Amino acid sequence: MDQAHWPEMKERFAAVFATRTRDEWMAVFEGSDACVAPVLTMHEAKDHRITVRGDVRRARWRPPARARSALQPYAGSDHSPTVAPPGSNTDEGLAGWGLSEDAIEALRDAGALGETP
């Protein structure tokens, strides 16, 4: 796919998705083999099947910061997924999005990346 068309495609996708609510889109895909799932608020997620399975855990990074995080389930695995602390892979993520080492360092110097763990 030609990246030059991405901005116009982004606008087109946004316009189409805006024609229905999240629940209406879920009804459209009900019973299909499309890989579709709703984006839940944390309030909704507490009653969702991922919570019942134990895939939402309280994560504590630096006192007093706390957050709830939905963990990625691993089908057919007894592996217990973990949540990486914020900032633990920031450089790799930013580099993956095309930022140079100099650009990443400039963000860090400006305080935009927070503290390094």
Biopython code that builds the backbone (N, CA, C, O; Angstrom):
import numpy as np
from Bio.PDB.StructureBuilder import StructureBuilder

atoms = [
    (1, "MET", "N", (0.834, -1.170, 0.000)),
    (1, "MET", "CA", (0.000, 0.000, 0.000)),
    (1, "MET", "C", (0.890, 1.248, 0.000)),
    (1, "MET", "O", (1.865, 1.327, 0.748)),
    (2, "ASP", "N", (0.550, 2.194, -0.825)),
    (2, "ASP", "CA", (1.323, 3.410, -0.990)),
    (2, "ASP", "C", (1.094, 4.351, 0.200)),
    (2, "ASP", "O", (-0.024, 4.819, 0.418)),
    (3, "GLN", "N", (2.148, 4.624, 0.962)),
    (3, "GLN", "CA", (2.032, 5.477, 2.146)),
    (3, "GLN", "C", (1.603, 6.893, 1.809)),
    (3, "GLN", "O", (1.094, 7.606, 2.674)),
    (4, "ALA", "N", (1.800, 7.307, 0.579)),
    (4, "ALA", "CA", (1.383, 8.651, 0.187)),
    (4, "ALA", "C", (-0.133, 8.817, 0.308)),
    (4, "ALA", "O", (-0.623, 9.937, 0.458)),
    (5, "HIS", "N", (-0.870, 7.720, 0.245)),
    (5, "HIS", "CA", (-2.338, 7.776, 0.332)),
    (5, "HIS", "C", (-2.858, 7.598, 1.759)),
    (5, "HIS", "O", (-4.065, 7.678, 1.991)),
    (6, "TRP", "N", (-1.969, 7.359, 2.708)),
    (6, "TRP", "CA", (-2.409, 7.107, 4.076)),
    (6, "TRP", "C", (-3.228, 8.251, 4.673)),
    (6, "TRP", "O", (-4.250, 7.982, 5.303)),
    (7, "PRO", "N", (-2.833, 9.503, 4.507)),
    (7, "PRO", "CA", (-3.653, 10.572, 5.107)),
    (7, "PRO", "C", (-5.094, 10.564, 4.592)),
    (7, "PRO", "O", (-6.032, 10.714, 5.376)),
    (8, "GLU", "N", (-5.277, 10.389, 3.273)),
    (8, "GLU", "CA", (-6.640, 10.379, 2.731)),
    (8, "GLU", "C", (-7.386, 9.122, 3.178)),
    (8, "GLU", "O", (-8.591, 9.172, 3.422)),
    (9, "MET", "N", (-6.673, 7.992, 3.286)),
    (9, "MET", "CA", (-7.320, 6.764, 3.759)),
    (9, "MET", "C", (-7.713, 6.902, 5.231)),
    (9, "MET", "O", (-8.774, 6.429, 5.639)),
    (10, "LYS", "N", (-6.864, 7.545, 6.020)),
    (10, "LYS", "CA", (-7.173, 7.764, 7.436)),
    (10, "LYS", "C", (-8.466, 8.570, 7.562)),
    (10, "LYS", "O", (-9.334, 8.243, 8.371)),
    (11, "GLU", "N", (-8.584, 9.621, 6.761)),
    (11, "GLU", "CA", (-9.802, 10.430, 6.781)),
    (11, "GLU", "C", (-11.011, 9.606, 6.362)),
    (11, "GLU", "O", (-12.082, 9.720, 6.959)),
    (12, "ARG", "N", (-10.842, 8.771, 5.327)),
    (12, "ARG", "CA", (-11.956, 7.942, 4.838)),
    (12, "ARG", "C", (-12.378, 6.938, 5.904)),
    (12, "ARG", "O", (-13.572, 6.785, 6.163)),
    (13, "PHE", "N", (-11.417, 6.246, 6.532)),
    (13, "PHE", "CA", (-11.749, 5.290, 7.590)),
    (13, "PHE", "C", (-12.457, 5.994, 8.744)),
    (13, "PHE", "O", (-13.453, 5.491, 9.263)),
    (14, "ALA", "N", (-11.947, 7.154, 9.145)),
    (14, "ALA", "CA", (-12.563, 7.899, 10.252)),
    (14, "ALA", "C", (-14.002, 8.272, 9.908)),
    (14, "ALA", "O", (-14.894, 8.165, 10.750)),
    (15, "ALA", "N", (-14.226, 8.709, 8.674)),
    (15, "ALA", "CA", (-15.580, 9.092, 8.264)),
    (15, "ALA", "C", (-16.528, 7.893, 8.289)),
    (15, "ALA", "O", (-17.663, 8.007, 8.750)),
    (16, "VAL", "N", (-16.066, 6.751, 7.798)),
    (16, "VAL", "CA", (-16.916, 5.551, 7.768)),
    (16, "VAL", "C", (-17.188, 5.064, 9.192)),
    (16, "VAL", "O", (-18.331, 4.761, 9.532)),
    (17, "PHE", "N", (-16.140, 4.985, 10.032)),
    (17, "PHE", "CA", (-16.351, 4.504, 11.398)),
    (17, "PHE", "C", (-17.247, 5.443, 12.201)),
    (17, "PHE", "O", (-17.933, 5.004, 13.124)),
    (18, "ALA", "N", (-17.245, 6.713, 11.863)),
    (18, "ALA", "CA", (-18.075, 7.684, 12.590)),
    (18, "ALA", "C", (-19.562, 7.549, 12.266)),
    (18, "ALA", "O", (-20.395, 8.180, 12.916)),
    (19, "THR", "N", (-19.901, 6.735, 11.271)),
    (19, "THR", "CA", (-21.314, 6.588, 10.899)),
    (19, "THR", "C", (-22.090, 5.698, 11.853)),
    (19, "THR", "O", (-23.318, 5.657, 11.786)),
    (20, "ARG", "N", (-21.407, 4.983, 12.741)),
    (20, "ARG", "CA", (-22.073, 4.084, 13.688)),
    (20, "ARG", "C", (-21.391, 4.169, 15.043)),
    (20, "ARG", "O", (-20.250, 4.616, 15.160)),
    (21, "THR", "N", (-22.115, 3.729, 16.061)),
    (21, "THR", "CA", (-21.523, 3.655, 17.395)),
    (21, "THR", "C", (-20.676, 2.392, 17.495)),
    (21, "THR", "O", (-20.736, 1.516, 16.633)),
    (22, "ARG", "N", (-19.901, 2.318, 18.544)),
    (22, "ARG", "CA", (-19.095, 1.117, 18.768)),
    (22, "ARG", "C", (-19.981, -0.123, 18.822)),
    (22, "ARG", "O", (-19.671, -1.140, 18.202)),
    (23, "ASP", "N", (-21.084, -0.037, 19.565)),
    (23, "ASP", "CA", (-21.968, -1.199, 19.696)),
    (23, "ASP", "C", (-22.627, -1.564, 18.367)),
    (23, "ASP", "O", (-22.848, -2.743, 18.092)),
    (24, "GLU", "N", (-22.941, -0.571, 17.547)),
    (24, "GLU", "CA", (-23.495, -0.869, 16.219)),
    (24, "GLU", "C", (-22.461, -1.586, 15.350)),
    (24, "GLU", "O", (-22.806, -2.512, 14.617)),
    (25, "TRP", "N", (-21.206, -1.168, 15.425)),
    (25, "TRP", "CA", (-20.154, -1.863, 14.668)),
    (25, "TRP", "C", (-19.979, -3.294, 15.176)),
    (25, "TRP", "O", (-19.758, -4.210, 14.384)),
    (26, "MET", "N", (-20.074, -3.487, 16.477)),
    (26, "MET", "CA", (-19.940, -4.845, 17.010)),
    (26, "MET", "C", (-21.073, -5.731, 16.477)),
    (26, "MET", "O", (-20.851, -6.907, 16.186)),
    (27, "ALA", "N", (-22.273, -5.181, 16.348)),
    (27, "ALA", "CA", (-23.402, -5.951, 15.804)),
    (27, "ALA", "C", (-23.154, -6.313, 14.337)),
    (27, "ALA", "O", (-23.522, -7.401, 13.895)),
    (28, "VAL", "N", (-22.531, -5.401, 13.585)),
    (28, "VAL", "CA", (-22.224, -5.670, 12.174)),
    (28, "VAL", "C", (-21.312, -6.894, 12.060)),
    (28, "VAL", "O", (-21.504, -7.730, 11.178)),
    (29, "PHE", "N", (-20.332, -6.999, 12.943)),
    (29, "PHE", "CA", (-19.344, -8.073, 12.858)),
    (29, "PHE", "C", (-19.731, -9.331, 13.636)),
    (29, "PHE", "O", (-19.026, -10.338, 13.579)),
    (30, "GLU", "N", (-20.845, -9.275, 14.358)),
    (30, "GLU", "CA", (-21.316, -10.432, 15.136)),
    (30, "GLU", "C", (-21.436, -11.655, 14.232)),
    (30, "GLU", "O", (-22.073, -11.592, 13.180)),
    (31, "GLY", "N", (-20.835, -12.750, 14.632)),
    (31, "GLY", "CA", (-20.943, -13.999, 13.884)),
    (31, "GLY", "C", (-20.002, -14.110, 12.697)),
    (31, "GLY", "O", (-19.989, -15.133, 12.013)),
    (32, "SER", "N", (-19.215, -13.071, 12.443)),
    (32, "SER", "CA", (-18.272, -13.149, 11.317)),
    (32, "SER", "C", (-16.935, -13.690, 11.826)),
    (32, "SER", "O", (-16.722, -13.807, 13.032)),
    (33, "ASP", "N", (-16.047, -14.015, 10.901)),
    (33, "ASP", "CA", (-14.730, -14.481, 11.322)),
    (33, "ASP", "C", (-13.710, -13.342, 11.301)),
    (33, "ASP", "O", (-12.503, -13.583, 11.348)),
    (34, "ALA", "N", (-14.204, -12.093, 11.231)),
    (34, "ALA", "CA", (-13.313, -10.932, 11.265)),
    (34, "ALA", "C", (-12.736, -10.770, 12.672)),
    (34, "ALA", "O", (-13.420, -11.014, 13.666)),
    (35, "CYS", "N", (-11.497, -10.364, 12.739)),
    (35, "CYS", "CA", (-10.830, -10.150, 14.024)),
    (35, "CYS", "C", (-11.180, -8.745, 14.498)),
    (35, "CYS", "O", (-10.475, -7.783, 14.195)),
    (36, "VAL", "N", (-12.281, -8.636, 15.249)),
    (36, "VAL", "CA", (-12.804, -7.348, 15.703)),
    (36, "VAL", "C", (-13.134, -7.458, 17.180)),
    (36, "VAL", "O", (-13.715, -8.449, 17.625)),
    (37, "ALA", "N", (-12.764, -6.443, 17.929)),
    (37, "ALA", "CA", (-13.095, -6.403, 19.361)),
    (37, "ALA", "C", (-13.341, -4.953, 19.746)),
    (37, "ALA", "O", (-12.721, -4.049, 19.186)),
    (38, "PRO", "N", (-14.240, -4.721, 20.696)),
    (38, "PRO", "CA", (-14.511, -3.340, 21.113)),
    (38, "PRO", "C", (-13.364, -2.784, 21.956)),
    (38, "PRO", "O", (-12.658, -3.528, 22.638)),
    (39, "VAL", "N", (-13.195, -1.481, 21.896)),
    (39, "VAL", "CA", (-12.272, -0.807, 22.802)),
    (39, "VAL", "C", (-13.112, -0.412, 24.014)),
    (39, "VAL", "O", (-14.023, 0.411, 23.917)),
    (40, "LEU", "N", (-12.789, -1.010, 25.147)),
    (40, "LEU", "CA", (-13.571, -0.806, 26.360)),
    (40, "LEU", "C", (-12.954, 0.257, 27.253)),
    (40, "LEU", "O", (-11.736, 0.435, 27.278)),
    (41, "THR", "N", (-13.806, 0.959, 27.982)),
    (41, "THR", "CA", (-13.300, 1.831, 29.027)),
    (41, "THR", "C", (-12.846, 0.915, 30.171)),
    (41, "THR", "O", (-13.227, -0.255, 30.208)),
    (42, "MET", "N", (-12.053, 1.422, 31.086)),
    (42, "MET", "CA", (-11.627, 0.591, 32.213)),
    (42, "MET", "C", (-12.840, 0.200, 33.060)),
    (42, "MET", "O", (-12.861, -0.882, 33.647)),
    (43, "HIS", "N", (-13.837, 1.065, 33.125)),
    (43, "HIS", "CA", (-15.059, 0.748, 33.867)),
    (43, "HIS", "C", (-15.775, -0.444, 33.209)),
    (43, "HIS", "O", (-16.223, -1.358, 33.901)),
    (44, "GLU", "N", (-15.879, -0.431, 31.877)),
    (44, "GLU", "CA", (-16.509, -1.550, 31.170)),
    (44, "GLU", "C", (-15.668, -2.819, 31.289)),
    (44, "GLU", "O", (-16.206, -3.920, 31.411)),
    (45, "ALA", "N", (-14.369, -2.660, 31.254)),
    (45, "ALA", "CA", (-13.481, -3.821, 31.270)),
    (45, "ALA", "C", (-13.581, -4.615, 32.564)),
    (45, "ALA", "O", (-13.343, -5.823, 32.565)),
    (46, "LYS", "N", (-13.931, -3.954, 33.674)),
    (46, "LYS", "CA", (-14.002, -4.686, 34.947)),
    (46, "LYS", "C", (-15.044, -5.791, 34.914)),
    (46, "LYS", "O", (-14.947, -6.755, 35.673)),
    (47, "ASP", "N", (-16.047, -5.663, 34.040)),
    (47, "ASP", "CA", (-17.077, -6.690, 33.918)),
    (47, "ASP", "C", (-16.900, -7.559, 32.678)),
    (47, "ASP", "O", (-17.744, -8.410, 32.398)),
    (48, "HIS", "N", (-15.836, -7.362, 31.944)),
    (48, "HIS", "CA", (-15.605, -8.097, 30.703)),
    (48, "HIS", "C", (-14.902, -9.424, 30.981)),
    (48, "HIS", "O", (-14.324, -9.613, 32.052)),
    (49, "ARG", "N", (-14.952, -10.324, 30.034)),
    (49, "ARG", "CA", (-14.384, -11.669, 30.225)),
    (49, "ARG", "C", (-12.890, -11.652, 30.539)),
    (49, "ARG", "O", (-12.394, -12.556, 31.211)),
    (50, "ILE", "N", (-12.157, -10.626, 30.059)),
    (50, "ILE", "CA", (-10.725, -10.612, 30.363)),
    (50, "ILE", "C", (-10.491, -10.419, 31.852)),
    (50, "ILE", "O", (-9.515, -10.933, 32.400)),
    (51, "THR", "N", (-11.372, -9.688, 32.505)),
    (51, "THR", "CA", (-11.240, -9.471, 33.944)),
    (51, "THR", "C", (-11.583, -10.746, 34.703)),
    (51, "THR", "O", (-10.910, -11.111, 35.667)),
    (52, "VAL", "N", (-12.633, -11.412, 34.256)),
    (52, "VAL", "CA", (-13.055, -12.656, 34.896)),
    (52, "VAL", "C", (-11.943, -13.699, 34.800)),
    (52, "VAL", "O", (-11.749, -14.486, 35.726)),
    (53, "ARG", "N", (-11.210, -13.706, 33.677)),
    (53, "ARG", "CA", (-10.096, -14.648, 33.503)),
    (53, "ARG", "C", (-8.872, -14.233, 34.301)),
    (53, "ARG", "O", (-7.917, -15.002, 34.407)),
    (54, "GLY", "N", (-8.884, -13.032, 34.864)),
    (54, "GLY", "CA", (-7.728, -12.562, 35.627)),
    (54, "GLY", "C", (-6.688, -11.860, 34.785)),
    (54, "GLY", "O", (-5.538, -11.742, 35.207)),
    (55, "ASP", "N", (-7.062, -11.383, 33.589)),
    (55, "ASP", "CA", (-6.103, -10.740, 32.708)),
    (55, "ASP", "C", (-5.988, -9.238, 32.923)),
    (55, "ASP", "O", (-5.283, -8.562, 32.172)),
    (56, "VAL", "N", (-6.666, -8.703, 33.934)),
    (56, "VAL", "CA", (-6.495, -7.301, 34.296)),
    (56, "VAL", "C", (-5.934, -7.284, 35.699)),
    (56, "VAL", "O", (-6.522, -7.831, 36.631)),
    (57, "ARG", "N", (-4.792, -6.649, 35.831)),
    (57, "ARG", "CA", (-4.131, -6.617, 37.138)),
    (57, "ARG", "C", (-3.756, -5.190, 37.468)),
    (57, "ARG", "O", (-3.547, -4.365, 36.578)),
    (58, "ARG", "N", (-3.672, -4.909, 38.757)),
    (58, "ARG", "CA", (-3.214, -3.592, 39.179)),
    (58, "ARG", "C", (-1.693, -3.582, 39.046)),
    (58, "ARG", "O", (-0.993, -4.454, 39.561)),
    (59, "ALA", "N", (-1.217, -2.577, 38.344)),
    (59, "ALA", "CA", (0.226, -2.432, 38.162)),
    (59, "ALA", "C", (0.695, -1.255, 39.004)),
    (59, "ALA", "O", (0.030, -0.220, 39.053)),
    (60, "ARG", "N", (1.814, -1.403, 39.654)),
    (60, "ARG", "CA", (2.362, -0.306, 40.455)),
    (60, "ARG", "C", (3.788, -0.059, 39.981)),
    (60, "ARG", "O", (4.634, -0.954, 40.002)),
    (61, "TRP", "N", (4.033, 1.180, 39.551)),
    (61, "TRP", "CA", (5.354, 1.485, 39.034)),
    (61, "TRP", "C", (6.133, 2.309, 40.034)),
    (61, "TRP", "O", (6.949, 1.766, 40.779)),
    (62, "ARG", "N", (5.907, 3.567, 40.065)),
    (62, "ARG", "CA", (6.603, 4.428, 41.011)),
    (62, "ARG", "C", (5.569, 5.007, 41.961)),
    (62, "ARG", "O", (4.585, 5.590, 41.507)),
    (63, "PRO", "N", (5.762, 4.865, 43.252)),
    (63, "PRO", "CA", (4.778, 5.409, 44.178)),
    (63, "PRO", "C", (4.583, 6.895, 43.923)),
    (63, "PRO", "O", (5.562, 7.600, 43.676)),
    (64, "PRO", "N", (3.384, 7.382, 43.973)),
    (64, "PRO", "CA", (2.145, 6.672, 44.257)),
    (64, "PRO", "C", (1.390, 6.271, 42.996)),
    (64, "PRO", "O", (0.205, 5.950, 43.075)),
    (65, "ALA", "N", (2.051, 6.280, 41.819)),
    (65, "ALA", "CA", (1.356, 5.982, 40.567)),
    (65, "ALA", "C", (0.804, 4.563, 40.557)),
    (65, "ALA", "O", (1.498, 3.610, 40.913)),
    (66, "ARG", "N", (-0.435, 4.439, 40.151)),
    (66, "ARG", "CA", (-1.068, 3.131, 39.990)),
    (66, "ARG", "C", (-1.863, 3.150, 38.703)),
    (66, "ARG", "O", (-2.326, 4.204, 38.266)),
    (67, "ALA", "N", (-2.017, 2.026, 38.116)),
    (67, "ALA", "CA", (-2.834, 1.927, 36.906)),
    (67, "ALA", "C", (-3.353, 0.515, 36.785)),
    (67, "ALA", "O", (-2.750, -0.430, 37.294)),
    (68, "ARG", "N", (-4.473, 0.380, 36.107)),
    (68, "ARG", "CA", (-4.954, -0.941, 35.752)),
    (68, "ARG", "C", (-4.572, -1.156, 34.305)),
    (68, "ARG", "O", (-4.639, -0.234, 33.492)),
    (69, "SER", "N", (-4.179, -2.351, 33.989)),
    (69, "SER", "CA", (-3.738, -2.642, 32.645)),
    (69, "SER", "C", (-4.334, -3.956, 32.189)),
    (69, "SER", "O", (-4.287, -4.950, 32.915)),
    (70, "ALA", "N", (-4.894, -3.967, 30.990)),
    (70, "ALA", "CA", (-5.400, -5.209, 30.414)),
    (70, "ALA", "C", (-4.227, -5.910, 29.751)),
    (70, "ALA", "O", (-3.576, -5.346, 28.872)),
    (71, "LEU", "N", (-3.963, -7.119, 30.164)),
    (71, "LEU", "CA", (-2.846, -7.875, 29.632)),
    (71, "LEU", "C", (-3.274, -8.637, 28.391)),
    (71, "LEU", "O", (-4.425, -9.057, 28.280)),
    (72, "GLN", "N", (-2.362, -8.812, 27.471)),
    (72, "GLN", "CA", (-2.649, -9.550, 26.253)),
    (72, "GLN", "C", (-2.762, -11.032, 26.589)),
    (72, "GLN", "O", (-1.798, -11.626, 27.072)),
    (73, "PRO", "N", (-3.926, -11.642, 26.342)),
    (73, "PRO", "CA", (-4.050, -13.070, 26.622)),
    (73, "PRO", "C", (-3.270, -13.890, 25.599)),
    (73, "PRO", "O", (-3.151, -13.500, 24.438)),
    (74, "TYR", "N", (-2.750, -15.007, 26.035)),
    (74, "TYR", "CA", (-2.026, -15.914, 25.166)),
    (74, "TYR", "C", (-2.841, -17.185, 25.029)),
    (74, "TYR", "O", (-2.926, -17.982, 25.964)),
    (75, "ALA", "N", (-3.438, -17.373, 23.865)),
    (75, "ALA", "CA", (-4.304, -18.530, 23.647)),
    (75, "ALA", "C", (-3.511, -19.816, 23.812)),
    (75, "ALA", "O", (-2.447, -19.978, 23.216)),
    (76, "GLY", "N", (-4.028, -20.721, 24.615)),
    (76, "GLY", "CA", (-3.423, -22.030, 24.787)),
    (76, "GLY", "C", (-2.109, -22.023, 25.528)),
    (76, "GLY", "O", (-1.324, -22.961, 25.387)),
    (77, "SER", "N", (-1.844, -21.002, 26.307)),
    (77, "SER", "CA", (-0.571, -20.912, 27.009)),
    (77, "SER", "C", (-0.812, -20.695, 28.489)),
    (77, "SER", "O", (-1.752, -20.001, 28.874)),
    (78, "ASP", "N", (0.048, -21.296, 29.335)),
    (78, "ASP", "CA", (-0.069, -21.001, 30.767)),
    (78, "ASP", "C", (0.872, -19.867, 31.137)),
    (78, "ASP", "O", (1.054, -19.561, 32.315)),
    (79, "HIS", "N", (1.468, -19.246, 30.130)),
    (79, "HIS", "CA", (2.355, -18.115, 30.393)),
    (79, "HIS", "C", (1.567, -16.981, 31.017)),
    (79, "HIS", "O", (0.514, -16.597, 30.508)),
    (80, "SER", "N", (2.060, -16.453, 32.096)),
    (80, "SER", "CA", (1.410, -15.328, 32.753)),
    (80, "SER", "C", (2.060, -14.052, 32.227)),
    (80, "SER", "O", (3.199, -13.751, 32.585)),
    (81, "PRO", "N", (1.354, -13.296, 31.382)),
    (81, "PRO", "CA", (1.954, -12.097, 30.817)),
    (81, "PRO", "C", (2.251, -11.054, 31.885)),
    (81, "PRO", "O", (1.609, -11.025, 32.934)),
    (82, "THR", "N", (3.217, -10.210, 31.613)),
    (82, "THR", "CA", (3.579, -9.161, 32.549)),
    (82, "THR", "C", (3.464, -7.813, 31.863)),
    (82, "THR", "O", (3.401, -7.734, 30.636)),
    (83, "VAL", "N", (3.436, -6.775, 32.642)),
    (83, "VAL", "CA", (3.359, -5.421, 32.118)),
    (83, "VAL", "C", (4.726, -4.776, 32.294)),
    (83, "VAL", "O", (5.257, -4.724, 33.404)),
    (84, "ALA", "N", (5.291, -4.288, 31.202)),
    (84, "ALA", "CA", (6.580, -3.606, 31.274)),
    (84, "ALA", "C", (6.373, -2.244, 31.917)),
    (84, "ALA", "O", (5.366, -1.586, 31.657)),
    (85, "PRO", "N", (7.306, -1.815, 32.747)),
    (85, "PRO", "CA", (7.179, -0.493, 33.359)),
    (85, "PRO", "C", (7.222, 0.600, 32.294)),
    (85, "PRO", "O", (7.904, 0.445, 31.281)),
    (86, "PRO", "N", (6.506, 1.698, 32.508)),
    (86, "PRO", "CA", (6.538, 2.789, 31.538)),
    (86, "PRO", "C", (7.968, 3.248, 31.278)),
    (86, "PRO", "O", (8.769, 3.386, 32.203)),
    (87, "GLY", "N", (8.272, 3.478, 30.020)),
    (87, "GLY", "CA", (9.592, 3.977, 29.651)),
    (87, "GLY", "C", (10.634, 2.906, 29.435)),
    (87, "GLY", "O", (11.751, 3.220, 29.024)),
    (88, "SER", "N", (10.307, 1.638, 29.699)),
    (88, "SER", "CA", (11.325, 0.599, 29.594)),
    (88, "SER", "C", (11.730, 0.292, 28.154)),
    (88, "SER", "O", (12.801, -0.269, 27.925)),
    (89, "ASN", "N", (10.896, 0.649, 27.186)),
    (89, "ASN", "CA", (11.266, 0.420, 25.792)),
    (89, "ASN", "C", (10.938, 1.636, 24.920)),
    (89, "ASN", "O", (10.620, 1.500, 23.738)),
    (90, "THR", "N", (11.021, 2.815, 25.521)),
    (90, "THR", "CA", (10.679, 4.045, 24.820)),
    (90, "THR", "C", (11.567, 4.265, 23.602)),
    (90, "THR", "O", (11.066, 4.561, 22.517)),
    (91, "ASP", "N", (12.881, 4.124, 23.767)),
    (91, "ASP", "CA", (13.791, 4.382, 22.651)),
    (91, "ASP", "C", (13.509, 3.446, 21.484)),
    (91, "ASP", "O", (13.493, 3.876, 20.330)),
    (92, "GLU", "N", (13.286, 2.167, 21.779)),
    (92, "GLU", "CA", (13.012, 1.206, 20.709)),
    (92, "GLU", "C", (11.706, 1.542, 19.994)),
    (92, "GLU", "O", (11.616, 1.449, 18.769)),
    (93, "GLY", "N", (10.706, 1.930, 20.763)),
    (93, "GLY", "CA", (9.425, 2.293, 20.154)),
    (93, "GLY", "C", (9.538, 3.508, 19.256)),
    (93, "GLY", "O", (9.039, 3.507, 18.130)),
    (94, "LEU", "N", (10.198, 4.549, 19.757)),
    (94, "LEU", "CA", (10.351, 5.764, 18.960)),
    (94, "LEU", "C", (11.206, 5.520, 17.725)),
    (94, "LEU", "O", (10.917, 6.054, 16.654)),
    (95, "ALA", "N", (12.258, 4.718, 17.866)),
    (95, "ALA", "CA", (13.090, 4.379, 16.706)),
    (95, "ALA", "C", (12.270, 3.586, 15.689)),
    (95, "ALA", "O", (12.419, 3.771, 14.481)),
    (96, "GLY", "N", (11.406, 2.703, 16.186)),
    (96, "GLY", "CA", (10.547, 1.929, 15.295)),
    (96, "GLY", "C", (9.590, 2.796, 14.507)),
    (96, "GLY", "O", (9.157, 2.417, 13.419)),
    (97, "TRP", "N", (9.250, 3.977, 15.054)),
    (97, "TRP", "CA", (8.379, 4.920, 14.350)),
    (97, "TRP", "C", (9.181, 5.880, 13.474)),
    (97, "TRP", "O", (8.634, 6.814, 12.889)),
    (98, "GLY", "N", (10.502, 5.628, 13.394)),
    (98, "GLY", "CA", (11.320, 6.410, 12.475)),
    (98, "GLY", "C", (12.071, 7.579, 13.070)),
    (98, "GLY", "O", (12.708, 8.327, 12.328)),
    (99, "LEU", "N", (12.023, 7.773, 14.397)),
    (99, "LEU", "CA", (12.769, 8.873, 14.991)),
    (99, "LEU", "C", (14.245, 8.515, 15.084)),
    (99, "LEU", "O", (14.602, 7.385, 15.418)),
    (100, "SER", "N", (15.083, 9.474, 14.789)),
    (100, "SER", "CA", (16.523, 9.258, 14.870)),
    (100, "SER", "C", (16.970, 9.303, 16.330)),
    (100, "SER", "O", (16.225, 9.749, 17.203)),
    (101, "GLU", "N", (18.193, 8.837, 16.585)),
    (101, "GLU", "CA", (18.735, 8.898, 17.942)),
    (101, "GLU", "C", (18.811, 10.345, 18.422)),
    (101, "GLU", "O", (18.556, 10.630, 19.593)),
    (102, "ASP", "N", (19.165, 11.263, 17.509)),
    (102, "ASP", "CA", (19.238, 12.680, 17.884)),
    (102, "ASP", "C", (17.866, 13.222, 18.263)),
    (102, "ASP", "O", (17.743, 13.983, 19.223)),
    (103, "ALA", "N", (16.830, 12.835, 17.514)),
    (103, "ALA", "CA", (15.475, 13.301, 17.813)),
    (103, "ALA", "C", (15.000, 12.755, 19.160)),
    (103, "ALA", "O", (14.362, 13.467, 19.935)),
    (104, "ILE", "N", (15.311, 11.505, 19.427)),
    (104, "ILE", "CA", (14.924, 10.897, 20.701)),
    (104, "ILE", "C", (15.647, 11.589, 21.853)),
    (104, "ILE", "O", (15.050, 11.860, 22.895)),
    (105, "GLU", "N", (16.920, 11.868, 21.663)),
    (105, "GLU", "CA", (17.700, 12.549, 22.701)),
    (105, "GLU", "C", (17.162, 13.962, 22.936)),
    (105, "GLU", "O", (17.132, 14.436, 24.071)),
    (106, "ALA", "N", (16.736, 14.635, 21.860)),
    (106, "ALA", "CA", (16.164, 15.976, 22.002)),
    (106, "ALA", "C", (14.865, 15.923, 22.814)),
    (106, "ALA", "O", (14.620, 16.795, 23.647)),
    (107, "LEU", "N", (14.037, 14.906, 22.574)),
    (107, "LEU", "CA", (12.812, 14.732, 23.365)),
    (107, "LEU", "C", (13.151, 14.493, 24.834)),
    (107, "LEU", "O", (12.514, 15.048, 25.730)),
    (108, "ARG", "N", (14.168, 13.656, 25.067)),
    (108, "ARG", "CA", (14.570, 13.366, 26.440)),
    (108, "ARG", "C", (15.084, 14.629, 27.121)),
    (108, "ARG", "O", (14.731, 14.905, 28.268)),
    (109, "ASP", "N", (15.931, 15.411, 26.406)),
    (109, "ASP", "CA", (16.479, 16.644, 26.968)),
    (109, "ASP", "C", (15.389, 17.654, 27.289)),
    (109, "ASP", "O", (15.516, 18.435, 28.232)),
    (110, "ALA", "N", (14.314, 17.638, 26.501)),
    (110, "ALA", "CA", (13.193, 18.575, 26.714)),
    (110, "ALA", "C", (12.262, 18.090, 27.822)),
    (110, "ALA", "O", (11.324, 18.796, 28.194)),
    (111, "GLY", "N", (12.511, 16.887, 28.354)),
    (111, "GLY", "CA", (11.680, 16.356, 29.416)),
    (111, "GLY", "C", (10.407, 15.694, 28.925)),
    (111, "GLY", "O", (9.530, 15.366, 29.725)),
    (112, "ALA", "N", (10.293, 15.492, 27.608)),
    (112, "ALA", "CA", (9.069, 14.929, 27.036)),
    (112, "ALA", "C", (8.937, 13.435, 27.276)),
    (112, "ALA", "O", (7.845, 12.888, 27.120)),
    (113, "LEU", "N", (10.016, 12.762, 27.650)),
    (113, "LEU", "CA", (9.960, 11.312, 27.828)),
    (113, "LEU", "C", (9.878, 10.895, 29.279)),
    (113, "LEU", "O", (9.864, 9.701, 29.578)),
    (114, "GLY", "N", (9.824, 11.840, 30.176)),
    (114, "GLY", "CA", (9.746, 11.491, 31.593)),
    (114, "GLY", "C", (11.042, 10.912, 32.096)),
    (114, "GLY", "O", (12.098, 11.084, 31.486)),
    (115, "GLU", "N", (10.953, 10.222, 33.218)),
    (115, "GLU", "CA", (12.142, 9.630, 33.818)),
    (115, "GLU", "C", (12.438, 8.277, 33.182)),
    (115, "GLU", "O", (11.519, 7.542, 32.822)),
    (116, "THR", "N", (13.691, 7.957, 33.049)),
    (116, "THR", "CA", (14.101, 6.647, 32.562)),
    (116, "THR", "C", (14.134, 5.694, 33.741)),
    (116, "THR", "O", (14.728, 6.004, 34.773)),
    (117, "PRO", "N", (13.489, 4.515, 33.598)),
    (117, "PRO", "CA", (13.470, 3.575, 34.750)),
    (117, "PRO", "C", (14.842, 3.064, 35.092)),
    (117, "PRO", "O", (14.992, 2.275, 36.026)),
]
sb = StructureBuilder()
sb.init_structure("model")
sb.init_model(0)
sb.init_chain("A")
sb.init_seg("    ")
for serial, (resi, resn, name, xyz) in enumerate(atoms, 1):
    if name == "N":
        sb.init_residue(resn, " ", resi, " ")
    sb.init_atom(name, np.array(xyz, "f"), 0.0, 1.0, " ", f" {name:<3s}", serial, name[0])
structure = sb.get_structure()
